[in-house]
Amino acid sequence: MVQAQAWRWSGNETCLPWPRVLSTSGMITEAFLKERDKQAKWNGIPLLLQKLYVNSQPNSDFSKCQSILKEISPLLSMEAMVFVTEDRKFSQESTFPNTYTFDLFGGVDLLVEILMRPTLTTQKKKQKISDDLTKDCLSILYNTCICTDGVTKRLAERNDFVLFLFTLMTNRKTFLQTATLIEDILGVKKEMIRLEDIPNLATLVSSFDQQQLANFCRILAVTISELDTGSDDKHTLLAKNAQQKKNLGPTRAEINQATLLNIPGFIERLCKLATRKVSESTGTSSFLQELEEWYTWLDNALVLDALMRVANEETEHSSPESSDESGVANTSSRTQLPQSMKIMHEIMYKLEVLYVLCVLLMGRQRNQVHKMIAEFKLIPGLNNLFDKLIWRKHSTSTLVLHGHNQNCDCSPDITLKIQFLRLLQSFSDHHENKYLLLNSQELNELSAISLKANIPEVDAVVNTDRSLVCDGKRGLLTRLLQVMKKEPTESSFRFWQARAVESFLRGATSYADQMFLLKRGLLEHILYCIVDSECKSRDVLQSYFDLLGELMKFNIDAFKRFNKYINTDEKFQVFLSQINSSLVDSNMLVRCITLSLDRFENQSDMKVVHVLSECRLLSYMYQMSNRTTFLFRLINIIHVQTLTQENVSCLNTSLVILMLARRKDKLPGYLNALQKMEYDEKYPGFILNNFHSLLRFWQQHYLHKDKDSTCLENSSCISFTYWKETVSILLSPDRTSPCALVSYIEEPYMDIDRNFTEE
């Protein structure tokens, strides 16, 4: 083993770290190193490191250091290239002896010392390190990080070095190597850095050109995103609430978001970069000059090969006998990249920018961010890019994103579409700026719908600044609907498309918004996907059920359209089967139908009366036995210990059913029915005890002073006061009350005082 041989060279099981060993005279001879080198197959790396150490001391000639690194670099880059190519799946179990040996003998620590030497010396005349030497040091460090376990984590523990790296980003020649190394280091750092600790951050950011700013967004993504956001829905609410009690102040990510927003012009530059057309991208000659760095940015050596081949072919076709004057003209044509490559280049940049904007839109300063991106016309700009860049037919590119492996299907094309849809979702969700997704003509259409229905226009529509909306024949929302209806059945975009459109409908129910989408055939498309294509994906089904609920809620025209499409008992049974296959996914639709039925029953309009009598869905929900069955199942599938942001809606849907029953003085009838169903299942008390615990948790969770209850009011059109009152009545300890849960649990089966943390 290389490790065993390396650590026995001194004839002693314990040895000093390599840089200190080098400085201890007489401890190692060159002859000894050469002898051991042949046996251990170190490829001369320890000898080269010894020379590097000697020549990197204060007042040494650093030019010799560079020549030494030129010998070391190929030995390590060769292994790194193997790691980042398609062969990586075969190399995962193999070792990288050169990078391992380099680190084992202190090479990493030595390079860090060389890089930071100018900042550590107390001499008045600082020692200058050339750009080329800096680039070589950074490249070797990066190659060692990706090939040798533990190196990146060790570097991440050195806060002084991490912050120092940011100072190297001011130099264009070393920017890309620095950015790539920083990103990898921050990706494994235990504690998120504070952006305000970066020296002269605002000046640094303002010095970036557009290309550098896009790359810098890759780094920012790590500093402004909460850990494990991707699996947020899977974390229990109990755990989240406990964590919130510990962390009363803003998180490090939230502090970093605020720091970014305080940088003058930062959001404006991101909006310009996100909406820049491909033809406006920065000169391709500077892009080609960075070809050798591309593989470190994209983690794909095939990209480097393809680009170099393009550049070489165009160089060969240029005339070698051209004059100096024509040579200048030929330079630009010689360095032009194919349009497809320029598009991919632009897509990669926009990905990072859209991600940062999306995270900021979901943060504490959401309203501030909304105001700025509206002012800087992000939405109309994205609308203009929709057909040619965002939703173009994606290429068969072999590129993969940084941090993904070759077997991953997250190509830049696919990921840009998903990131774009996530941005639309965050932008529209419960915010009046959502109407910027329309153009002026479509806004007029909303006004006409309200006028025809004799209902007041929504204030947000009236107050929308027409100079900031989409231009062109169609707005962004309409474009999204068009591609949504054309999407193949098995498409991975269906979930995100439905979420983005649903977010436009969230908040207080707007009849005009619903009719705008109904007129474009959205309801029929959703029903086709649920019933006719018999979608099997749970995520897609959930997104369609949620969207259907928002689209139909309180809208008699929507129920009429539903009944026209679901026009046979067979179709209706398929629809019910999809609902019942996973009530967690469909419970929001069940809530919508229940609320709508309650409202329609109180109306005397003949159209409403006719639809009530004809609609299969409303007739089904009208039967109390069906509502009670849904209630029983909703309570049975959730428990306090397993409540998450995803399934807590089942508890709220249960409450909606009981609140509407309470309004009609029918609450005792439902509780009696639940008790009877318990006995039928041979488990007396198990449902009502569980429901009692769930409601106690509901009080702790939703009555917290920082909890926003407006979403419950908006989604149900029931005041939050009535929610609280109903829960209190159900939790009453008075066993003589016909509306208290305890009245329906016999003493031997009473188990309502268990602590939430108990299993």
C-alpha positions in Angstrom: 0.0 0.0 0.0 1.2 3.5 -0.9 0.1 4.8 2.5 2.1 2.3 4.5 5.2 2.8 2.5 5.0 6.5 2.6 4.7 6.7 6.4 7.6 4.3 7.1 10.3 6.3 5.2 11.8 7.7 8.5 12.1 4.3 10.1 9.7 5.6 12.7 5.9 5.1 12.9 5.3 8.7 13.8 6.4 11.6 11.6 6.0 15.3 11.3 3.7 16.8 8.7 5.7 17.1 5.4 6.3 20.9 5.3 7.8 20.7 8.8 9.8 17.6 7.8 11.3 19.5 4.9 12.4 22.2 7.1 14.2 19.8 9.5 17.7 19.6 8.3 19.2 16.2 7.7 16.0 14.3 8.2 15.6 13.3 4.6 18.2 13.0 1.9 17.6 13.3 -1.8 19.1 9.9 -2.4 16.8 8.3 0.2 13.7 9.9 -1.4 14.8 8.6 -4.9 15.2 5.1 -3.6 11.9 5.0 -1.8 10.2 6.7 -4.8 11.0 3.8 -7.1 9.6 1.2 -4.7 6.5 3.2 -3.8 5.9 4.5 -7.4 5.5 8.1 -6.2 6.5 9.5 -9.7 8.9 11.9 -8.1 6.2 13.9 -6.4 7.9 14.0 -2.9 11.2 15.2 -4.5 9.3 17.9 -6.5 7.5 19.0 -3.3 10.8 19.3 -1.5 12.1 21.6 -4.3 8.9 23.6 -4.2 9.2 24.1 -0.5 12.8 25.3 -0.7 12.0 27.7 -3.6 8.8 29.1 -2.0 10.5 30.6 1.1 10.4 34.3 1.7 12.6 36.2 -0.8 12.9 33.2 -3.0 12.5 33.3 -6.8 8.9 32.2 -7.4 9.6 31.7 -11.1 11.3 28.4 -10.1 8.1 27.4 -8.2 6.1 27.7 -11.4 8.5 25.5 -13.3 8.2 22.9 -10.6 4.4 23.1 -10.6 4.5 22.6 -14.4 6.0 19.2 -13.7 3.6 18.3 -11.0 0.4 19.5 -12.7 0.2 16.9 -15.5 0.5 14.0 -13.0 -2.6 15.3 -11.2 -4.6 16.6 -14.0 -4.4 13.3 -15.8 -6.2 11.6 -12.8 -8.7 14.5 -12.6 -9.6 14.2 -16.2 -10.3 10.5 -15.7 -12.6 11.5 -12.8 -14.7 14.0 -14.8 -15.2 11.9 -17.9 -17.7 9.2 -18.6 -15.2 6.7 -17.1 -15.9 8.1 -13.6 -18.4 5.3 -12.9 -15.6 2.8 -13.4 -13.1 4.9 -11.4 -15.2 5.3 -8.3 -13.7 2.2 -6.7 -10.2 3.0 -7.9 -7.6 5.2 -6.3 -5.7 8.2 -7.6 -2.2 7.6 -6.4 -0.6 10.8 -7.7 -3.1 13.2 -6.0 -3.0 11.0 -2.9 0.8 11.2 -2.7 0.7 14.9 -3.4 -1.6 15.5 -0.4 0.2 12.9 1.8 3.4 14.8 1.6 1.9 18.1 2.4 1.4 19.5 -1.1 -2.0 20.9 -0.3 -0.9 22.8 2.8 2.2 24.1 0.9 0.1 25.5 -2.0 -2.2 27.2 0.4 0.8 28.8 2.1 2.2 29.9 -1.2 -1.1 31.5 -2.3 -1.6 33.3 1.0 2.1 34.3 1.5 1.6 38.0 0.4 -1.2 38.4 3.0 0.8 36.8 5.8 4.1 38.6 5.5 4.8 41.6 7.6 7.3 43.1 5.2 6.5 46.5 3.7 7.3 45.3 0.2 4.8 42.5 -0.4 6.0 39.5 -2.4 4.2 39.4 -5.8 2.8 36.1 -7.1 2.2 35.9 -10.8 -1.2 35.2 -12.3 0.1 32.0 -13.9 1.5 30.7 -10.6 -1.8 31.5 -8.9 -3.7 29.6 -11.7 -1.4 26.6 -11.4 -1.8 26.5 -7.6 -5.6 26.7 -7.9 -5.9 24.1 -10.6 -3.7 21.6 -8.7 -5.7 22.2 -5.5 -9.0 21.6 -7.4 -7.7 18.4 -9.0 -6.6 17.2 -5.6 -9.9 18.0 -4.0 -12.0 16.0 -6.6 -9.7 13.0 -6.5 -8.7 12.7 -2.8 -11.3 12.3 0.0 -11.1 14.7 2.8 -9.0 17.5 1.1 -12.0 19.7 0.4 -13.3 19.4 3.9 -9.9 20.3 5.3 -9.8 23.4 3.2 -13.4 24.3 4.2 -12.3 24.3 7.9 -9.9 27.2 7.1 -12.1 30.2 7.2 -9.1 32.5 6.5 -8.3 30.6 3.3 -12.0 30.5 2.1 -12.3 34.3 2.6 -8.9 34.9 1.0 -10.1 33.0 -2.2 -12.8 35.6 -2.7 -10.1 38.3 -3.0 -8.6 36.3 -6.0 -11.9 36.7 -7.9 -11.0 40.3 -8.7 -8.5 39.1 -11.2 -10.1 38.0 -14.5 -7.3 35.7 -15.3 -7.7 33.6 -12.2 -11.5 34.1 -11.7 -12.8 30.8 -13.2 -10.3 28.6 -11.3 -11.0 30.5 -8.1 -14.8 30.3 -8.5 -14.8 26.6 -9.2 -12.6 25.8 -6.1 -14.8 28.1 -3.8 -17.9 26.4 -5.0 -16.6 22.9 -4.1 -15.3 24.1 -0.8 -18.5 25.8 0.2 -20.5 22.7 -0.8 -18.9 20.7 2.0 -18.5 23.4 4.6 -20.3 22.5 7.8 -21.2 26.1 8.7 -22.4 28.5 6.0 -20.1 31.5 5.5 -21.4 35.0 6.1 -21.3 37.1 2.9 -20.7 40.2 5.0 -17.4 38.8 6.1 -16.1 38.8 2.5 -13.7 41.8 2.1 -15.3 44.6 0.0 -18.1 42.4 -1.3 -20.1 45.2 -3.0 -16.9 46.4 -4.8 -16.1 42.8 -5.8 -19.6 42.2 -7.3 -19.6 45.5 -9.1 -16.3 44.6 -10.7 -17.7 41.5 -12.3 -18.7 41.4 -16.0 -21.9 39.6 -16.8 -20.1 36.3 -17.4 -18.4 36.5 -14.1 -21.6 37.5 -12.3 -23.4 34.4 -13.7 -20.6 32.2 -12.4 -20.6 34.0 -9.1 -24.3 33.0 -8.8 -23.2 29.4 -8.6 -21.4 30.3 -5.4 -24.2 32.5 -4.0 -26.6 29.6 -4.4 -24.7 27.7 -1.6 -24.8 30.7 0.7 -28.5 31.8 0.5 -30.2 28.4 0.4 -31.4 26.7 3.6 -29.9 23.2 4.0 -32.0 20.3 2.8 -34.6 22.5 1.1 -35.1 19.9 -1.5 -36.6 17.5 1.0 -38.4 20.1 3.1 -41.8 18.5 2.8 -40.4 15.3 4.3 -39.4 16.9 7.6 -42.0 16.5 10.4 -43.7 19.7 11.7 -42.9 18.6 15.2 -39.2 18.7 14.3 -39.5 22.0 12.5 -41.4 23.7 15.3 -38.8 22.5 17.8 -36.0 23.9 15.6 -37.8 27.2 15.3 -38.0 27.5 19.0 -34.2 27.1 19.2 -33.5 29.5 16.4 -35.4 32.6 17.2 -33.3 35.0 15.0 -32.9 34.9 11.2 -30.8 32.1 9.8 -27.4 32.5 8.2 -29.0 32.1 4.8 -31.5 34.8 5.5 -28.8 37.2 6.7 -26.9 36.5 3.5 -29.9 37.2 1.4 -30.3 40.6 3.1 -26.6 41.3 2.4 -27.1 40.6 -1.3 -30.1 42.9 -1.5 -28.1 45.7 0.0 -25.5 45.6 -2.9 -26.4 48.5 -5.2 -27.7 47.4 -8.6 -27.3 43.6 -7.8 -30.9 42.6 -8.6 -31.0 44.9 -11.7 -27.9 43.2 -13.1 -29.4 39.7 -12.5 -32.6 40.7 -14.3 -30.6 41.9 -17.3 -28.6 38.8 -17.4 -31.6 36.5 -17.1 -33.4 38.3 -19.9 -30.4 38.9 -22.2 -30.9 37.5 -25.7 -28.3 35.1 -27.1 -27.1 37.6 -29.7 -26.3 40.0 -26.9 -24.0 37.7 -25.1 -20.5 38.7 -24.4 -17.8 38.3 -27.1 -17.1 34.7 -28.1 -13.4 35.4 -28.4 -13.1 35.8 -24.6 -15.2 32.8 -24.2 -12.9 30.7 -26.4 -9.9 31.9 -24.4 -11.4 30.1 -21.4 -11.8 26.7 -23.2 -9.2 25.1 -21.1 -11.2 25.9 -18.0 -14.5 24.7 -19.2 -14.2 21.2 -18.0 -13.7 22.4 -14.4 -16.9 24.5 -14.7 -19.1 21.8 -16.3 -17.5 18.7 -14.9 -17.5 17.2 -18.4 -14.3 16.7 -20.5 -16.3 16.0 -23.6 -17.3 19.7 -23.6 -13.7 20.7 -23.8 -13.0 18.3 -26.6 -16.0 19.5 -28.7 -15.2 23.2 -28.2 -11.5 22.8 -29.0 -12.4 20.8 -32.1 -14.6 23.7 -33.3 -11.9 26.3 -32.6 -9.2 24.2 -34.4 -11.4 23.6 -37.4 -12.1 27.3 -37.8 -8.4 28.2 -37.4 -7.4 25.7 -40.1 -9.9 27.3 -42.5 -8.6 30.8 -42.0 -6.0 32.1 -44.5 -2.4 32.1 -43.1 -1.3 34.6 -45.7 -3.8 37.3 -44.6 -2.4 40.8 -43.8 -2.4 42.2 -40.3 -5.5 44.3 -41.1 -7.5 41.4 -42.5 -6.1 39.2 -39.7 -7.9 41.3 -37.2 -11.1 41.0 -39.1 -10.6 37.2 -39.4 -10.0 36.8 -35.7 -13.7 37.5 -34.9 -15.0 35.1 -37.6 -12.4 32.5 -36.6 -13.5 32.5 -33.0 -17.3 32.4 -33.6 -19.0 29.5 -32.0 -21.9 27.6 -33.6 -25.3 29.0 -32.6 -26.2 25.8 -30.7 -23.1 26.2 -28.5 -23.8 29.8 -27.8 -27.3 28.9 -26.8 -26.0 26.2 -24.4 -23.6 28.7 -23.0 -26.4 31.2 -22.3 -28.6 28.5 -20.8 -25.9 27.5 -18.3 -25.6 31.1 -17.2 -29.4 31.7 -16.9 -29.8 28.6 -14.8 -27.7 30.0 -12.0 -29.3 33.5 -12.2 -32.9 32.2 -12.1 -32.0 30.0 -9.1 -30.7 32.9 -7.1 -33.7 35.1 -8.0 -36.1 32.2 -7.1 -34.5 31.8 -3.6 -34.7 35.5 -3.0 -38.4 35.5 -4.0 -39.1 32.9 -1.3 -37.1 34.8 1.4 -38.0 37.2 4.2 -37.5 40.2 1.9 -39.9 38.8 -0.7 -41.9 42.1 -1.2 -38.7 44.0 -1.8 -37.5 41.5 -4.3 -40.9 41.5 -6.0 -40.8 45.3 -6.4 -37.4 45.3 -7.9 -37.8 42.5 -10.4 -41.1 44.0 -11.5 -39.4 47.4 -12.0 -36.6 45.8 -14.0 -39.0 43.9 -16.2 -37.9 40.4 -15.5 -41.2 38.8 -16.5 -41.6 40.6 -19.9 -38.0 39.7 -20.6 -38.5 36.0 -19.9 -41.7 36.1 -22.0 -39.6 37.3 -25.0 -37.1 34.4 -24.5 -39.8 31.8 -24.0 -40.0 30.3 -27.5 -36.4 30.6 -28.7 -34.5 29.8 -25.5 -36.6 28.6 -22.6 -39.1 26.2 -24.2 -37.2 25.4 -27.4 -37.0 21.7 -28.2 -34.1 20.6 -26.0 -30.9 19.4 -27.5 -29.3 15.9 -27.2 -26.4 17.5 -25.5 -24.2 15.3 -23.4 -23.6 18.1 -20.9 -24.4 17.4 -17.3 -24.6 19.9 -14.5 -21.9 20.5 -12.0 -22.2 18.0 -9.2 -24.3 15.5 -11.2 -23.1 12.3 -12.7 -23.2 11.1 -16.3 -26.2 8.9 -15.7 -28.3 11.9 -14.5 -30.9 13.2 -17.0 -30.6 16.8 -15.6 -29.3 18.4 -18.8 -29.1 22.2 -18.8 -32.1 22.3 -21.2 -34.3 20.4 -18.8 -33.1 22.1 -15.7 -33.6 25.6 -17.2 -37.2 24.7 -17.9 -37.7 23.5 -14.3 -36.0 26.5 -12.8 -38.1 28.8 -15.0 -41.3 27.1 -13.8 -40.1 27.3 -10.1 -39.5 31.0 -10.6 -43.0 31.5 -12.0 -44.5 29.6 -9.1 -42.6 31.6 -6.5 -43.4 34.9 -8.3 -47.2 34.2 -8.5 -47.8 32.6 -5.2 -50.1 34.8 -3.1 -48.8 38.0 -4.6 -50.7 40.7 -6.6 -47.7 41.1 -9.0 -48.9 37.8 -10.6 -50.9 39.8 -13.2 -47.6 40.9 -14.7 -47.7 37.4 -16.3 -50.4 38.7 -18.7 -50.3 41.3 -21.4 -52.5 44.4 -21.7 -55.1 42.6 -23.9 -55.3 39.7 -21.4 -55.8 42.2 -18.5 -58.6 43.8 -20.4 -60.1 40.3 -20.9 -60.1 39.8 -17.1 -61.9 43.2 -16.7 -64.5 42.1 -19.3 -65.1 38.8 -17.5 -65.8 40.7 -14.2 -68.1 43.2 -16.0 -70.1 40.4 -17.7 -70.5 38.5 -14.4 -71.5 41.8 -12.6 -68.8 41.4 -10.0 -66.2 44.0 -8.9 -62.8 43.9 -10.5 -59.9 42.6 -8.4 -58.0 45.5 -7.0 -54.7 44.0 -8.1 -55.8 43.9 -11.7 -56.9 47.6 -11.6 -53.6 48.6 -9.9 -51.3 46.7 -12.2 -48.8 48.9 -13.9 -49.4 48.3 -17.6 -45.9 49.4 -18.5 -44.5 46.4 -16.7 -46.6 43.6 -18.1 -45.7 41.2 -20.9 -45.7 42.5 -24.5 -46.4 40.6 -27.6 -49.5 38.6 -28.7 -49.5 36.3 -25.6 -48.4 36.7 -22.0 -46.3 34.3 -20.1 -49.2 32.5 -18.5 -50.9 31.9 -21.8 -47.6 30.6 -23.3 -47.3 28.2 -20.4 -50.8 26.9 -20.9 -50.0 26.2 -24.6 -46.9 24.1 -23.9 -48.7 22.4 -21.0 -51.4 21.1 -23.3 -48.9 19.8 -25.8 -46.7 18.1 -23.2 -46.2 14.3 -23.7 -48.0 12.1 -21.1 -44.7 10.8 -19.6 -43.1 14.3 -19.4 -41.3 15.2 -16.2 -42.4 18.8 -16.7 -46.1 18.1 -16.0 -45.7 18.5 -12.2 -43.9 21.8 -12.4 -46.2 23.2 -15.1 -49.3 22.4 -12.9 -47.6 23.9 -9.9 -46.8 27.2 -11.7 -50.3 27.6 -13.0 -51.9 26.7 -9.6 -49.8 29.4 -7.9 -51.5 31.9 -10.2 -54.8 30.9 -8.7 -53.7 30.7 -5.1 -54.9 33.2 -2.6 -58.4 34.7 -2.5 -60.5 33.0 -5.1 -61.0 35.1 -8.2 -63.8 34.1 -10.6 -62.2 36.2 -13.4 -58.9 34.3 -13.0 -60.7 31.0 -13.1 -62.7 31.9 -16.2 -59.6 33.2 -18.0 -58.1 29.7 -17.7 -61.3 27.8 -18.2 -61.8 29.5 -21.6 -58.4 28.2 -22.6 -59.5 24.6 -22.0 -57.4 24.0 -18.9 -60.1 22.0 -17.0 -60.6 19.6 -19.9 -56.9 19.1 -20.2 -56.5 18.2 -16.5 -59.4 15.8 -16.6 -57.9 14.2 -19.7 -54.7 13.6 -17.9 -56.4 12.3 -14.7 -59.1 10.1 -16.4 -58.2 9.3 -20.0 -54.4 9.0 -19.8 -54.8 7.4 -16.3 -51.7 9.1 -15.0 -49.8 7.0 -12.5 -47.3 9.5 -11.2 -48.2 10.4 -7.6 -46.5 13.8 -7.8 -48.2 14.7 -11.1 -51.5 13.5 -9.9 -51.2 15.6 -6.7 -50.3 18.7 -8.7 -53.3 18.2 -11.0 -55.7 17.6 -8.1 -54.5 20.8 -6.4 -54.8 22.8 -9.6 -58.3 21.4 -10.3 -59.4 22.4 -6.8 -58.2 26.0 -7.3 -59.8 26.1 -10.8 -63.2 24.8 -9.7 -63.7 26.3 -6.2 -67.0 28.1 -5.9 -67.2 28.3 -9.7 -70.5 26.8 -11.0 -69.4 27.1 -14.6 -66.4 24.9 -13.8 -68.6 22.2 -12.3 -70.8 22.4 -15.4 -67.8 21.9 -17.6 -66.7 19.0 -15.4 -70.0 17.2 -15.8 -69.9 17.8 -19.5 -66.5 16.1 -19.7 -67.1 13.3 -17.1 -70.3 12.4 -18.9 -70.5 8.6 -18.1 -70.6 6.6 -14.9 -67.5 4.7 -16.1 -65.5 8.0 -16.4 -66.8 9.1 -13.0 -65.7 5.9 -11.4 -62.2 6.2 -12.9 -62.1 9.8 -11.5 -63.2 8.6 -8.0 -60.6 5.8 -8.2 -57.9 8.3 -8.8 -59.0 10.4 -5.9 -59.2 7.4 -3.5 -55.9 6.0 -4.6 -54.1 8.6 -2.5 -56.2 10.9 -0.3 -53.1 12.8 0.8 -52.7 13.9 -2.8 -56.3 14.6 -3.6 -57.5 16.0 -0.2 -57.4 19.6 -1.5 -59.8 18.8 -4.2 -62.1 17.1 -1.7 -61.9 20.3 0.3 -62.8 22.4 -2.8 -65.8 20.2 -3.6 -67.1 20.3 0.0 -66.8 24.1 0.2 -68.3 24.7 -3.2 -71.3 22.4 -2.4 -71.9 24.3 0.8 -72.0 27.6 -1.0 -74.1 26.4 -3.9 -76.7 24.9 -1.5 -77.3 28.5 -0.2 -78.0 29.9 -3.7 -81.3 30.1 -5.5 -80.0 30.9 -8.9 -81.6 28.5 -11.4 -78.3 27.7 -13.2 -76.8 26.7 -9.8 -79.9 24.6 -9.0 -79.7 22.8 -12.4 -75.9 22.0 -12.0 -76.5 20.8 -8.5 -79.0 18.3 -9.7 -77.0 17.2 -12.7 -73.4 17.1 -11.6 -72.2 13.7 -10.6 -69.4 15.1 -8.5 -71.7 17.4 -6.4 -74.4 14.7 -6.1 -71.8 12.3 -4.8 -70.4 14.7 -2.2 -74.0 15.7 -1.2 -74.4 12.4 0.5 -73.4 12.6 4.1 -72.2 9.0 4.2 -69.6 9.9 1.5 -68.4 13.0 3.4 -68.1 11.0 6.6 -66.1 8.3 4.8 -63.7 10.9 3.6 -63.5 12.4 7.1 -62.8 9.0 8.7 -60.0 8.3 6.1 -58.4 11.7 6.4 -58.1 11.5 10.1 -56.8 7.9 9.9 -53.9 8.5 7.5 -52.2 11.2 9.6 -50.7 11.3 13.1 -49.0 14.0 15.0 -45.6 12.3 14.8 -45.8 12.0 11.0 -47.3 15.4 10.1 -45.4 17.2 7.4 -46.0 20.3 5.4 -47.2 18.0 2.7 -49.9 16.1 4.6 -51.0 18.6 7.2 -53.6 19.7 4.6 -55.5 16.5 5.4 -56.1 17.8 9.0 -57.3 21.1 7.7 -59.6 19.4 5.2 -61.1 17.4 8.0 -61.7 20.6 9.9 -63.4 22.2 6.9 -65.9 19.3 6.8 -66.6 19.7 10.5 -66.8 23.5 10.4 -69.4 23.4 7.7 -71.3 20.7 9.7 -71.2 23.0 12.7 -72.7 25.9 10.7 -75.7 23.7 10.1 -75.8 22.3 13.6 -74.9 18.8 12.3 -71.6 18.4 14.1 -72.8 15.8 16.7 -74.1 13.7 13.8 -70.6 13.5 12.2 -69.0 12.7 15.6 -71.6 10.0 16.2 -70.8 8.5 12.7 -67.1 8.5 13.5 -67.7 6.7 16.7 -69.9 4.1 15.0 -67.2 3.5 12.3 -64.6 3.0 15.1 -66.7 0.2 16.6 -67.3 -1.3 13.1 -63.6 -1.5 12.7 -63.3 -3.2 16.1 -61.0 -0.4 17.4 -63.1 1.9 19.7 -61.5 5.2 20.4 -58.6 4.9 17.9 -59.8 7.6 15.5 -61.2 10.1 18.0 -58.1 9.8 20.3 -55.9 10.4 17.3 -58.1 13.4 16.1 -57.9 14.9 19.6 -54.1 14.8 19.5 -54.1 16.3 16.0 -56.3 19.2 17.1 -54.1 19.9 20.1 -51.1 20.0 17.8 -53.1 22.3 15.4 -53.6 24.8 18.3 -49.8 24.8 19.0 -48.9 25.1 15.4 -51.4 27.6 14.0 -51.9 29.8 17.0 -48.2 30.5 17.2 -47.6 34.3 17.0 -45.5 34.1 13.9 -47.8 31.8 12.0 -49.6 33.3 9.1 -53.2 32.2 9.1 -54.4 34.2 6.0 -53.8 31.2 3.7 -56.4 29.2 5.7 -58.9 32.0 5.5 -58.3 32.6 1.8 -58.5 28.9 0.8 -61.7 28.3 2.7 -63.4 31.7 2.9 -64.0 30.9 6.5 -62.7 33.4 9.1 -59.8 32.2 11.2 -61.8 33.0 14.3 -64.3 30.3 13.3 -61.4 27.9 12.8 -60.2 28.5 16.3 -63.6 28.3 17.9 -64.4 25.0 16.2 -61.2 23.5 17.4 -61.8 24.7 20.9 -65.3 23.3 20.9 -64.1 19.9 19.7 -61.3 19.9 22.4 -63.7 20.8 25.2 -63.2 18.6 28.3 -66.9 18.8 29.0 -68.2 15.2 28.6 -71.8 16.4 28.5 -71.2 18.6 25.4 -72.6 17.0 22.2 -69.8 18.7 20.2 -66.8 17.6 22.3 -64.7 14.7 21.1 -64.4 13.3 24.7 -68.2 12.8 24.8 -67.7 10.0 22.1 -64.7 8.2 23.7 -65.7 5.8 26.5 -63.5 6.0 29.6 -61.7 2.6 29.1 -60.5 3.8 25.7 -59.6 7.4 26.7 -56.0 8.2 25.7 -55.9 11.9 25.1 -53.1 13.2 27.3 -50.2 11.5 25.6 -47.2 13.8 25.0 -46.6 14.6 21.3 -43.0 13.4 21.5 -43.9 9.9 22.6 -43.9 7.2 20.0 
